[in-house]
Amino acid sequence: MIDIVDALDLLEACVADRGADYCSSRRAGSATSRSERFYDCPAPADSIVGFALTKAGVPPAAVDPLGLWSIAELHGSQPGAVRLTLGALVVLRAAESADRLGQAWGSCVRAALRAVPPFLELIPERAW
């Protein structure tokens, strides 16, 4: 189970490996959300969330759907594929959104950190 602290640590480890200025490579028109909106998105293994999940030991087969679905959609449709607490889902979704907008990974981590404060008292997570 990946919790909010683990998720933040994984995202920071991704930045440490590839650098704060690293941007995921884009696959134009490669993904569609369930609402039929088309957008460019990173390849699953090259996205910050995909890379973070791989670092956590999640099998590549469970990461591959991130090319079509967001982490929230993946978690909602296949709850056992990637085991996340709600806090982890919130921070990973924030990082993923920034990544899909083409922001550098350092910005993705900052987006994830900005998503944390409103949930600190609401989400039971391990002790900070």
A tleap script that builds the chain and sets N, CA, C and O, in Angstrom:
source leaprc.protein.ff14SB
mol = sequence {
  NMET ILE ASP ILE VAL ASP ALA LEU ASP LEU
  LEU GLU ALA CYS VAL ALA ASP ARG GLY ALA
  ASP TYR CYS SER SER ARG ARG ALA GLY SER
  ALA THR SER ARG SER GLU ARG PHE TYR ASP
  CYS PRO ALA PRO ALA ASP SER ILE VAL GLY
  PHE ALA LEU THR LYS ALA GLY VAL PRO PRO
  ALA ALA VAL ASP PRO LEU GLY LEU TRP SER
  ILE ALA GLU LEU HIE GLY SER GLN PRO GLY
  ALA VAL ARG LEU THR LEU GLY ALA LEU VAL
  VAL LEU ARG ALA ALA GLU SER ALA ASP ARG
  LEU GLY GLN ALA TRP GLY SER CYS VAL ARG
  ALA ALA LEU ARG ALA VAL PRO PRO PHE LEU
  GLU LEU ILE PRO GLU ARG ALA CTRP
}
set mol.1.N position { 0.855 -1.181 0.000 }
set mol.1.CA position { 0.000 0.000 0.000 }
set mol.1.C position { 0.898 1.240 0.000 }
set mol.1.O position { 1.791 1.378 0.836 }
set mol.2.N position { 0.645 2.127 -0.944 }
set mol.2.CA position { 1.389 3.387 -1.029 }
set mol.2.C position { 0.554 4.459 -0.342 }
set mol.2.O position { -0.596 4.687 -0.716 }
set mol.3.N position { 1.131 5.121 0.665 }
set mol.3.CA position { 0.402 6.197 1.339 }
set mol.3.C position { 0.937 7.548 0.867 }
set mol.3.O position { 1.799 7.609 -0.010 }
set mol.4.N position { 0.430 8.609 1.443 }
set mol.4.CA position { 0.765 9.962 0.993 }
set mol.4.C position { 2.258 10.270 1.149 }
set mol.4.O position { 2.850 10.919 0.287 }
set mol.5.N position { 2.853 9.816 2.222 }
set mol.5.CA position { 4.280 10.051 2.448 }
set mol.5.C position { 5.102 9.267 1.429 }
set mol.5.O position { 6.052 9.794 0.849 }
set mol.6.N position { 4.730 8.000 1.214 }
set mol.6.CA position { 5.422 7.197 0.208 }
set mol.6.C position { 5.318 7.842 -1.171 }
set mol.6.O position { 6.303 7.911 -1.907 }
set mol.7.N position { 4.120 8.316 -1.518 }
set mol.7.CA position { 3.898 8.925 -2.835 }
set mol.7.C position { 4.786 10.147 -3.025 }
set mol.7.O position { 5.406 10.310 -4.075 }
set mol.8.N position { 4.848 11.002 -2.012 }
set mol.8.CA position { 5.714 12.188 -2.103 }
set mol.8.C position { 7.187 11.790 -2.202 }
set mol.8.O position { 7.941 12.377 -2.979 }
set mol.9.N position { 7.591 10.800 -1.420 }
set mol.9.CA position { 8.977 10.322 -1.475 }
set mol.9.C position { 9.302 9.759 -2.860 }
set mol.9.O position { 10.384 10.006 -3.393 }
set mol.10.N position { 8.374 9.007 -3.439 }
set mol.10.CA position { 8.586 8.432 -4.763 }
set mol.10.C position { 8.710 9.524 -5.828 }
set mol.10.O position { 9.575 9.452 -6.700 }
set mol.11.N position { 7.842 10.533 -5.750 }
set mol.11.CA position { 7.909 11.635 -6.705 }
set mol.11.C position { 9.243 12.375 -6.594 }
set mol.11.O position { 9.851 12.731 -7.603 }
set mol.12.N position { 9.686 12.601 -5.362 }
set mol.12.CA position { 10.963 13.281 -5.159 }
set mol.12.C position { 12.134 12.422 -5.646 }
set mol.12.O position { 13.128 12.954 -6.141 }
set mol.13.N position { 12.021 11.103 -5.509 }
set mol.13.CA position { 13.062 10.205 -6.008 }
set mol.13.C position { 13.125 10.253 -7.538 }
set mol.13.O position { 14.205 10.157 -8.120 }
set mol.14.N position { 11.976 10.400 -8.179 }
set mol.14.CA position { 11.941 10.527 -9.640 }
set mol.14.C position { 12.689 11.778 -10.074 }
set mol.14.O position { 13.472 11.744 -11.024 }
set mol.15.N position { 12.447 12.884 -9.375 }
set mol.15.CA position { 13.130 14.140 -9.689 }
set mol.15.C position { 14.630 13.996 -9.418 }
set mol.15.O position { 15.448 14.502 -10.185 }
set mol.16.N position { 14.988 13.317 -8.344 }
set mol.16.CA position { 16.408 13.108 -8.042 }
set mol.16.C position { 17.091 12.303 -9.149 }
set mol.16.O position { 18.251 12.554 -9.476 }
set mol.17.N position { 16.373 11.340 -9.720 }
set mol.17.CA position { 16.940 10.513 -10.786 }
set mol.17.C position { 17.067 11.241 -12.116 }
set mol.17.O position { 18.085 11.121 -12.798 }
set mol.18.N position { 16.039 11.996 -12.486 }
set mol.18.CA position { 16.016 12.600 -13.824 }
set mol.18.C position { 16.207 14.114 -13.837 }
set mol.18.O position { 16.475 14.690 -14.891 }
set mol.19.N position { 16.076 14.755 -12.699 }
set mol.19.CA position { 16.277 16.201 -12.617 }
set mol.19.C position { 14.974 16.975 -12.594 }
set mol.19.O position { 13.968 16.544 -13.158 }
set mol.20.N position { 15.007 18.132 -11.930 }
set mol.20.CA position { 13.813 18.971 -11.782 }
set mol.20.C position { 13.356 19.554 -13.111 }
set mol.20.O position { 12.179 19.877 -13.268 }
set mol.21.N position { 14.261 19.694 -14.067 }
set mol.21.CA position { 13.920 20.274 -15.371 }
set mol.21.C position { 13.471 19.232 -16.389 }
set mol.21.O position { 13.119 19.576 -17.518 }
set mol.22.N position { 13.483 17.957 -15.994 }
set mol.22.CA position { 13.096 16.891 -16.928 }
set mol.22.C position { 11.612 17.014 -17.263 }
set mol.22.O position { 10.782 17.264 -16.389 }
set mol.23.N position { 11.296 16.835 -18.532 }
set mol.23.CA position { 9.898 16.810 -18.990 }
set mol.23.C position { 9.645 15.468 -19.664 }
set mol.23.O position { 10.481 14.984 -20.428 }
set mol.24.N position { 8.513 14.880 -19.387 }
set mol.24.CA position { 8.150 13.614 -20.021 }
set mol.24.C position { 8.033 13.797 -21.521 }
set mol.24.O position { 7.583 14.838 -22.000 }
set mol.25.N position { 8.444 12.771 -22.262 }
set mol.25.CA position { 8.252 12.821 -23.707 }
set mol.25.C position { 6.752 12.703 -23.996 }
set mol.25.O position { 6.011 12.069 -23.246 }
set mol.26.N position { 6.328 13.317 -25.080 }
set mol.26.CA position { 4.901 13.386 -25.397 }
set mol.26.C position { 4.546 12.385 -26.482 }
set mol.26.O position { 5.362 12.066 -27.347 }
set mol.27.N position { 3.326 11.899 -26.421 }
set mol.27.CA position { 2.776 11.047 -27.470 }
set mol.27.C position { 1.518 11.746 -27.979 }
set mol.27.O position { 0.443 11.586 -27.399 }
set mol.28.N position { 1.639 12.496 -29.024 }
set mol.28.CA position { 0.522 13.297 -29.537 }
set mol.28.C position { -0.665 12.417 -29.890 }
set mol.28.O position { -0.545 11.441 -30.629 }
set mol.29.N position { -1.811 12.789 -29.342 }
set mol.29.CA position { -3.059 12.112 -29.659 }
set mol.29.C position { -3.124 10.672 -29.219 }
set mol.29.O position { -3.954 9.910 -29.715 }
set mol.30.N position { -2.261 10.278 -28.293 }
set mol.30.CA position { -2.182 8.866 -27.931 }
set mol.30.C position { -3.171 8.457 -26.856 }
set mol.30.O position { -3.354 7.265 -26.608 }
set mol.31.N position { -3.800 9.406 -26.224 }
set mol.31.CA position { -4.670 9.035 -25.111 }
set mol.31.C position { -5.997 9.749 -25.206 }
set mol.31.O position { -6.108 10.831 -25.784 }
set mol.32.N position { -6.984 9.128 -24.636 }
set mol.32.CA position { -8.309 9.725 -24.556 }
set mol.32.C position { -8.865 9.448 -23.169 }
set mol.32.O position { -8.711 8.347 -22.641 }
set mol.33.N position { -9.487 10.410 -22.599 }
set mol.33.CA position { -10.117 10.170 -21.304 }
set mol.33.C position { -11.485 9.561 -21.559 }
set mol.33.O position { -11.925 9.466 -22.704 }
set mol.34.N position { -12.138 9.161 -20.519 }
set mol.34.CA position { -13.452 8.548 -20.672 }
set mol.34.C position { -14.489 9.533 -21.185 }
set mol.34.O position { -15.538 9.123 -21.681 }
set mol.35.N position { -14.214 10.818 -21.074 }
set mol.35.CA position { -15.174 11.809 -21.566 }
set mol.35.C position { -14.876 12.190 -23.020 }
set mol.35.O position { -15.396 13.179 -23.536 }
set mol.36.N position { -14.027 11.382 -23.669 }
set mol.36.CA position { -13.705 11.573 -25.088 }
set mol.36.C position { -12.935 12.851 -25.379 }
set mol.36.O position { -12.976 13.336 -26.509 }
set mol.37.N position { -12.234 13.413 -24.398 }
set mol.37.CA position { -11.355 14.548 -24.655 }
set mol.37.C position { -9.998 13.989 -25.052 }
set mol.37.O position { -9.446 13.135 -24.359 }
set mol.38.N position { -9.465 14.465 -26.154 }
set mol.38.CA position { -8.169 14.000 -26.613 }
set mol.38.C position { -7.090 14.974 -26.143 }
set mol.38.O position { -7.314 16.184 -26.110 }
set mol.39.N position { -5.949 14.459 -25.789 }
set mol.39.CA position { -4.854 15.295 -25.344 }
set mol.39.C position { -3.554 14.533 -25.513 }
set mol.39.O position { -3.550 13.309 -25.643 }
set mol.40.N position { -2.466 15.257 -25.511 }
set mol.40.CA position { -1.151 14.633 -25.519 }
set mol.40.C position { -0.871 14.154 -24.105 }
set mol.40.O position { -1.238 14.809 -23.129 }
set mol.41.N position { -0.230 13.027 -24.007 }
set mol.41.CA position { 0.156 12.580 -22.670 }
set mol.41.C position { 1.465 11.826 -22.766 }
set mol.41.O position { 1.823 11.326 -23.832 }
set mol.42.N position { 2.171 11.744 -21.667 }
set mol.42.CA position { 3.426 11.006 -21.665 }
set mol.42.C position { 3.175 9.504 -21.791 }
set mol.42.O position { 2.114 9.003 -21.418 }
set mol.43.N position { 4.155 8.809 -22.316 }
set mol.43.CA position { 4.100 7.349 -22.306 }
set mol.43.C position { 4.067 6.919 -20.838 }
set mol.43.O position { 4.713 7.555 -20.005 }
set mol.44.N position { 3.333 5.858 -20.502 }
set mol.44.CA position { 3.197 5.471 -19.094 }
set mol.44.C position { 4.527 5.337 -18.352 }
set mol.44.O position { 4.662 5.836 -17.235 }
set mol.45.N position { 5.498 4.677 -18.954 }
set mol.45.CA position { 6.780 4.474 -18.272 }
set mol.45.C position { 7.592 5.758 -18.169 }
set mol.45.O position { 8.501 5.849 -17.344 }
set mol.46.N position { 7.273 6.756 -19.002 }
set mol.46.CA position { 8.033 8.007 -18.996 }
set mol.46.C position { 7.323 9.102 -18.205 }
set mol.46.O position { 7.883 10.182 -18.020 }
set mol.47.N position { 6.120 8.849 -17.741 }
set mol.47.CA position { 5.413 9.847 -16.932 }
set mol.47.C position { 5.966 9.809 -15.511 }
set mol.47.O position { 6.507 8.791 -15.079 }
set mol.48.N position { 5.830 10.904 -14.796 }
set mol.48.CA position { 6.351 10.933 -13.424 }
set mol.48.C position { 5.600 9.933 -12.539 }
set mol.48.O position { 6.204 9.291 -11.680 }
set mol.49.N position { 4.300 9.802 -12.745 }
set mol.49.CA position { 3.528 8.860 -11.931 }
set mol.49.C position { 3.868 7.420 -12.313 }
set mol.49.O position { 4.020 6.568 -11.438 }
set mol.50.N position { 3.985 7.148 -13.594 }
set mol.50.CA position { 4.366 5.806 -14.030 }
set mol.50.C position { 5.733 5.417 -13.509 }
set mol.50.O position { 5.937 4.293 -13.050 }
set mol.51.N position { 6.683 6.361 -13.582 }
set mol.51.CA position { 8.029 6.107 -13.080 }
set mol.51.C position { 8.009 5.899 -11.567 }
set mol.51.O position { 8.703 5.023 -11.049 }
set mol.52.N position { 7.219 6.700 -10.862 }
set mol.52.CA position { 7.111 6.556 -9.403 }
set mol.52.C position { 6.530 5.193 -9.034 }
set mol.52.O position { 7.028 4.530 -8.124 }
set mol.53.N position { 5.485 4.777 -9.732 }
set mol.53.CA position { 4.873 3.478 -9.438 }
set mol.53.C position { 5.836 2.337 -9.743 }
set mol.53.O position { 5.877 1.344 -9.017 }
set mol.54.N position { 6.603 2.480 -10.809 }
set mol.54.CA position { 7.610 1.474 -11.137 }
set mol.54.C position { 8.649 1.393 -10.027 }
set mol.54.O position { 9.069 0.300 -9.646 }
set mol.55.N position { 9.068 2.550 -9.504 }
set mol.55.CA position { 10.017 2.580 -8.382 }
set mol.55.C position { 9.439 1.889 -7.146 }
set mol.55.O position { 10.179 1.320 -6.343 }
set mol.56.N position { 8.114 1.941 -6.998 }
set mol.56.CA position { 7.453 1.313 -5.848 }
set mol.56.C position { 7.272 -0.187 -6.036 }
set mol.56.O position { 6.783 -0.875 -5.139 }
set mol.57.N position { 7.665 -0.694 -7.201 }
set mol.57.CA position { 7.545 -2.129 -7.447 }
set mol.57.C position { 6.248 -2.550 -8.100 }
set mol.57.O position { 5.954 -3.743 -8.171 }
set mol.58.N position { 5.467 -1.598 -8.578 }
set mol.58.CA position { 4.224 -1.932 -9.275 }
set mol.58.C position { 4.611 -2.541 -10.622 }
set mol.58.O position { 5.442 -1.976 -11.333 }
set mol.59.N position { 4.020 -3.685 -10.985 }
set mol.59.CA position { 4.375 -4.334 -12.254 }
set mol.59.C position { 4.049 -3.455 -13.466 }
set mol.59.O position { 3.063 -2.719 -13.449 }
set mol.60.N position { 4.870 -3.530 -14.512 }
set mol.60.CA position { 4.631 -2.726 -15.714 }
set mol.60.C position { 3.223 -2.898 -16.290 }
set mol.60.O position { 2.651 -1.939 -16.808 }
set mol.61.N position { 2.667 -4.087 -16.207 }
set mol.61.CA position { 1.319 -4.322 -16.734 }
set mol.61.C position { 0.282 -3.476 -16.012 }
set mol.61.O position { -0.733 -3.106 -16.603 }
set mol.62.N position { 0.521 -3.165 -14.746 }
set mol.62.CA position { -0.408 -2.326 -13.986 }
set mol.62.C position { -0.184 -0.845 -14.274 }
set mol.62.O position { -1.087 -0.033 -14.073 }
set mol.63.N position { 1.013 -0.485 -14.743 }
set mol.63.CA position { 1.341 0.908 -15.059 }
set mol.63.C position { 0.896 1.272 -16.481 }
set mol.63.O position { 0.542 2.424 -16.736 }
set mol.64.N position { 0.908 0.326 -17.391 }
set mol.64.CA position { 0.593 0.578 -18.806 }
set mol.64.C position { -0.728 1.297 -19.060 }
set mol.64.O position { -0.777 2.136 -19.959 }
set mol.65.N position { -1.806 1.017 -18.318 }
set mol.65.CA position { -3.060 1.727 -18.585 }
set mol.65.C position { -2.986 3.242 -18.378 }
set mol.65.O position { -3.893 3.959 -18.801 }
set mol.66.N position { -1.926 3.742 -17.738 }
set mol.66.CA position { -1.794 5.190 -17.552 }
set mol.66.C position { -1.636 5.925 -18.876 }
set mol.66.O position { -1.733 7.151 -18.914 }
set mol.67.N position { -1.395 5.197 -19.961 }
set mol.67.CA position { -1.370 5.811 -21.273 }
set mol.67.C position { -2.761 6.192 -21.754 }
set mol.67.O position { -2.910 7.046 -22.627 }
set mol.68.N position { -3.773 5.561 -21.187 }
set mol.68.CA position { -5.161 5.834 -21.573 }
set mol.68.C position { -5.969 6.457 -20.451 }
set mol.68.O position { -6.875 7.253 -20.701 }
set mol.69.N position { -5.651 6.105 -19.237 }
set mol.69.CA position { -6.429 6.555 -18.086 }
set mol.69.C position { -5.565 7.380 -17.150 }
set mol.69.O position { -4.341 7.250 -17.141 }
set mol.70.N position { -6.205 8.219 -16.371 }
set mol.70.CA position { -5.501 8.923 -15.300 }
set mol.70.C position { -5.315 7.948 -14.140 }
set mol.70.O position { -5.935 6.884 -14.114 }
set mol.71.N position { -4.475 8.305 -13.195 }
set mol.71.CA position { -4.286 7.460 -12.023 }
set mol.71.C position { -5.599 7.295 -11.263 }
set mol.71.O position { -5.857 6.229 -10.702 }
set mol.72.N position { -6.426 8.329 -11.238 }
set mol.72.CA position { -7.720 8.235 -10.550 }
set mol.72.C position { -8.650 7.257 -11.264 }
set mol.72.O position { -9.338 6.464 -10.622 }
set mol.73.N position { -8.664 7.318 -12.602 }
set mol.73.CA position { -9.495 6.384 -13.362 }
set mol.73.C position { -8.995 4.957 -13.202 }
set mol.73.O position { -9.790 4.029 -13.051 }
set mol.74.N position { -7.679 4.781 -13.236 }
set mol.74.CA position { -7.091 3.454 -13.066 }
set mol.74.C position { -7.430 2.900 -11.690 }
set mol.74.O position { -7.839 1.747 -11.559 }
set mol.75.N position { -7.259 3.724 -10.674 }
set mol.75.CA position { -7.538 3.285 -9.310 }
set mol.75.C position { -9.024 2.959 -9.142 }
set mol.75.O position { -9.370 1.991 -8.464 }
set mol.76.N position { -9.894 3.749 -9.744 }
set mol.76.CA position { -11.328 3.524 -9.629 }
set mol.76.C position { -11.827 2.305 -10.374 }
set mol.76.O position { -12.751 1.632 -9.918 }
set mol.77.N position { -11.222 2.013 -11.520 }
set mol.77.CA position { -11.697 0.898 -12.329 }
set mol.77.C position { -11.003 -0.416 -11.995 }
set mol.77.O position { -11.574 -1.490 -12.189 }
set mol.78.N position { -9.787 -0.335 -11.498 }
set mol.78.CA position { -9.019 -1.524 -11.158 }
set mol.78.C position { -8.389 -1.338 -9.779 }
set mol.78.O position { -7.170 -1.212 -9.667 }
set mol.79.N position { -9.210 -1.321 -8.731 }
set mol.79.CA position { -8.708 -0.961 -7.401 }
set mol.79.C position { -7.565 -1.827 -6.874 }
set mol.79.O position { -6.776 -1.351 -6.058 }
set mol.80.N position { -7.451 -3.047 -7.300 }
set mol.80.CA position { -6.372 -3.898 -6.809 }
set mol.80.C position { -5.083 -3.772 -7.589 }
set mol.80.O position { -4.040 -4.243 -7.136 }
set mol.81.N position { -5.132 -3.137 -8.769 }
set mol.81.CA position { -3.953 -3.048 -9.621 }
set mol.81.C position { -2.843 -2.223 -8.969 }
set mol.81.O position { -1.677 -2.619 -8.987 }
set mol.82.N position { -3.204 -1.095 -8.404 }
set mol.82.CA position { -2.264 -0.219 -7.706 }
set mol.82.C position { -2.914 0.127 -6.377 }
set mol.82.O position { -3.965 0.767 -6.346 }
set mol.83.N position { -2.299 -0.288 -5.288 }
set mol.83.CA position { -2.888 -0.059 -3.965 }
set mol.83.C position { -2.411 1.269 -3.402 }
set mol.83.O position { -1.238 1.425 -3.062 }
set mol.84.N position { -3.338 2.234 -3.305 }
set mol.84.CA position { -3.040 3.584 -2.849 }
set mol.84.C position { -4.018 4.015 -1.771 }
set mol.84.O position { -5.192 3.644 -1.803 }
set mol.85.N position { -3.537 4.794 -0.821 }
set mol.85.CA position { -4.452 5.468 0.093 }
set mol.85.C position { -5.034 6.669 -0.654 }
set mol.85.O position { -4.542 7.046 -1.717 }
set mol.86.N position { -6.066 7.253 -0.097 }
set mol.86.CA position { -6.667 8.433 -0.715 }
set mol.86.C position { -5.649 9.575 -0.796 }
set mol.86.O position { -5.614 10.299 -1.790 }
set mol.87.N position { -4.837 9.737 0.223 }
set mol.87.CA position { -3.815 10.782 0.217 }
set mol.87.C position { -2.812 10.576 -0.906 }
set mol.87.O position { -2.437 11.534 -1.583 }
set mol.88.N position { -2.378 9.350 -1.112 }
set mol.88.CA position { -1.451 9.051 -2.204 }
set mol.88.C position { -2.109 9.346 -3.545 }
set mol.88.O position { -1.474 9.898 -4.443 }
set mol.89.N position { -3.355 8.985 -3.679 }
set mol.89.CA position { -4.073 9.249 -4.924 }
set mol.89.C position { -4.152 10.750 -5.207 }
set mol.89.O position { -3.982 11.176 -6.349 }
set mol.90.N position { -4.407 11.538 -4.185 }
set mol.90.CA position { -4.499 12.997 -4.346 }
set mol.90.C position { -3.180 13.577 -4.842 }
set mol.90.O position { -3.169 14.361 -5.791 }
set mol.91.N position { -2.070 13.204 -4.214 }
set mol.91.CA position { -0.793 13.799 -4.624 }
set mol.91.C position { -0.333 13.274 -5.976 }
set mol.91.O position { 0.238 14.028 -6.763 }
set mol.92.N position { -0.567 12.004 -6.259 }
set mol.92.CA position { -0.184 11.475 -7.558 }
set mol.92.C position { -1.018 12.091 -8.673 }
set mol.92.O position { -0.506 12.354 -9.762 }
set mol.93.N position { -2.293 12.323 -8.408 }
set mol.93.CA position { -3.157 12.953 -9.415 }
set mol.93.C position { -2.717 14.392 -9.688 }
set mol.93.O position { -2.749 14.842 -10.833 }
set mol.94.N position { -2.311 15.105 -8.658 }
set mol.94.CA position { -1.827 16.476 -8.851 }
set mol.94.C position { -0.547 16.490 -9.688 }
set mol.94.O position { -0.401 17.314 -10.591 }
set mol.95.N position { 0.373 15.582 -9.388 }
set mol.95.CA position { 1.615 15.493 -10.164 }
set mol.95.C position { 1.316 15.081 -11.602 }
set mol.95.O position { 1.905 15.615 -12.541 }
set mol.96.N position { 0.415 14.146 -11.766 }
set mol.96.CA position { 0.048 13.674 -13.103 }
set mol.96.C position { -0.569 14.796 -13.939 }
set mol.96.O position { -0.264 14.929 -15.125 }
set mol.97.N position { -1.420 15.587 -13.331 }
set mol.97.CA position { -2.051 16.700 -14.055 }
set mol.97.C position { -0.998 17.678 -14.573 }
set mol.97.O position { -1.057 18.113 -15.724 }
set mol.98.N position { -0.039 18.019 -13.721 }
set mol.98.CA position { 1.025 18.929 -14.139 }
set mol.98.C position { 1.865 18.296 -15.242 }
set mol.98.O position { 2.249 18.969 -16.198 }
set mol.99.N position { 2.149 17.009 -15.111 }
set mol.99.CA position { 2.940 16.292 -16.112 }
set mol.99.C position { 2.220 16.278 -17.460 }
set mol.99.O position { 2.841 16.491 -18.501 }
set mol.100.N position { 0.937 16.030 -17.438 }
set mol.100.CA position { 0.164 15.994 -18.688 }
set mol.100.C position { 0.038 17.374 -19.333 }
set mol.100.O position { -0.238 17.483 -20.528 }
set mol.101.N position { 0.238 18.418 -18.544 }
set mol.101.CA position { 0.244 19.775 -19.098 }
set mol.101.C position { 1.614 20.153 -19.654 }
set mol.101.O position { 1.801 21.259 -20.162 }
set mol.102.N position { 2.569 19.231 -19.555 }
set mol.102.CA position { 3.896 19.464 -20.105 }
set mol.102.C position { 4.861 20.147 -19.164 }
set mol.102.O position { 5.919 20.607 -19.593 }
set mol.103.N position { 4.517 20.224 -17.884 }
set mol.103.CA position { 5.403 20.878 -16.927 }
set mol.103.C position { 6.567 19.964 -16.558 }
set mol.103.O position { 6.458 18.740 -16.624 }
set mol.104.N position { 7.678 20.578 -16.171 }
set mol.104.CA position { 8.857 19.836 -15.734 }
set mol.104.C position { 8.541 19.101 -14.429 }
set mol.104.O position { 7.629 19.470 -13.689 }
set mol.105.N position { 9.312 18.068 -14.176 }
set mol.105.CA position { 9.027 17.223 -13.012 }
set mol.105.C position { 9.165 17.961 -11.689 }
set mol.105.O position { 8.467 17.626 -10.732 }
set mol.106.N position { 10.032 18.942 -11.605 }
set mol.106.CA position { 10.118 19.743 -10.379 }
set mol.106.C position { 8.793 20.442 -10.107 }
set mol.106.O position { 8.359 20.521 -8.957 }
set mol.107.N position { 8.151 20.945 -11.146 }
set mol.107.CA position { 6.836 21.586 -11.018 }
set mol.107.C position { 5.769 20.563 -10.646 }
set mol.107.O position { 4.826 20.877 -9.919 }
set mol.108.N position { 5.917 19.352 -11.141 }
set mol.108.CA position { 4.956 18.286 -10.801 }
set mol.108.C position { 4.991 17.981 -9.305 }
set mol.108.O position { 3.951 17.791 -8.674 }
set mol.109.N position { 6.193 17.938 -8.751 }
set mol.109.CA position { 6.325 17.690 -7.309 }
set mol.109.C position { 5.742 18.854 -6.512 }
set mol.109.O position { 5.075 18.646 -5.499 }
set mol.110.N position { 5.994 20.073 -6.970 }
set mol.110.CA position { 5.420 21.233 -6.267 }
set mol.110.C position { 3.890 21.189 -6.331 }
set mol.110.O position { 3.231 21.551 -5.356 }
set mol.111.N position { 3.318 20.758 -7.443 }
set mol.111.CA position { 1.864 20.618 -7.556 }
set mol.111.C position { 1.362 19.565 -6.567 }
set mol.111.O position { 0.318 19.745 -5.940 }
set mol.112.N position { 2.094 18.485 -6.432 }
set mol.112.CA position { 1.716 17.435 -5.480 }
set mol.112.C position { 1.764 17.964 -4.046 }
set mol.112.O position { 0.874 17.680 -3.244 }
set mol.113.N position { 2.799 18.729 -3.730 }
set mol.113.CA position { 2.921 19.291 -2.384 }
set mol.113.C position { 1.804 20.298 -2.083 }
set mol.113.O position { 1.326 20.380 -0.951 }
set mol.114.N position { 1.393 21.062 -3.100 }
set mol.114.CA position { 0.283 22.011 -2.900 }
set mol.114.C position { -1.038 21.293 -2.649 }
set mol.114.O position { -1.944 21.862 -2.040 }
set mol.115.N position { -1.155 20.068 -3.106 }
set mol.115.CA position { -2.395 19.307 -2.934 }
set mol.115.C position { -2.537 18.726 -1.530 }
set mol.115.O position { -3.630 18.309 -1.144 }
set mol.116.N position { -1.463 18.692 -0.771 }
set mol.116.CA position { -1.465 18.023 0.533 }
set mol.116.C position { -2.206 18.780 1.641 }
set mol.116.O position { -3.057 18.178 2.294 }
set mol.117.N position { -1.930 20.063 1.888 }
set mol.117.CA position { -2.465 20.720 3.091 }
set mol.117.C position { -3.978 20.604 3.328 }
set mol.117.O position { -4.378 20.379 4.470 }
set mol.118.N position { -4.830 20.745 2.321 }
set mol.118.CA position { -6.264 20.646 2.619 }
set mol.118.C position { -6.696 19.281 3.144 }
set mol.118.O position { -7.762 19.153 3.745 }
set mol.119.N position { -5.876 18.271 2.920 }
set mol.119.CA position { -6.278 16.918 3.284 }
set mol.119.C position { -5.614 16.391 4.548 }
set mol.119.O position { -5.941 15.296 5.005 }
set mol.120.N position { -4.685 17.153 5.120 }
set mol.120.CA position { -3.919 16.637 6.251 }
set mol.120.C position { -4.778 16.193 7.423 }
set mol.120.O position { -4.483 15.183 8.061 }
set mol.121.N position { -5.829 16.930 7.710 }
set mol.121.CA position { -6.672 16.567 8.850 }
set mol.121.C position { -7.793 15.625 8.470 }
set mol.121.O position { -8.443 15.053 9.345 }
set mol.122.N position { -8.030 15.452 7.185 }
set mol.122.CA position { -9.145 14.632 6.733 }
set mol.122.C position { -8.766 13.199 6.423 }
set mol.122.O position { -9.583 12.287 6.557 }
set mol.123.N position { -7.525 13.002 6.007 }
set mol.123.CA position { -7.106 11.686 5.546 }
set mol.123.C position { -6.266 10.999 6.618 }
set mol.123.O position { -5.214 11.507 7.006 }
set mol.124.N position { -6.728 9.845 7.097 }
set mol.124.CA position { -5.898 9.123 8.071 }
set mol.124.C position { -4.700 8.502 7.358 }
set mol.124.O position { -4.851 7.565 6.574 }
set mol.125.N position { -3.549 9.013 7.627 }
set mol.125.CA position { -2.305 8.530 7.041 }
set mol.125.C position { -1.361 8.195 8.171 }
set mol.125.O position { -1.672 8.429 9.339 }
set mol.126.N position { -0.221 7.653 7.835 }
set mol.126.CA position { 0.743 7.373 8.893 }
set mol.126.C position { 1.260 8.702 9.448 }
set mol.126.O position { 1.111 9.745 8.810 }
set mol.127.N position { 1.853 8.662 10.609 }
set mol.127.CA position { 2.318 9.873 11.275 }
set mol.127.C position { 3.350 10.599 10.441 }
set mol.127.O position { 4.215 9.972 9.829 }
set mol.128.N position { 3.264 11.924 10.414 }
set mol.128.CA position { 4.229 12.729 9.678 }
set mol.128.C position { 5.461 12.840 10.519 }
set mol.128.O position { 6.431 13.478 10.112 }
savepdb mol mol.pdb
quit
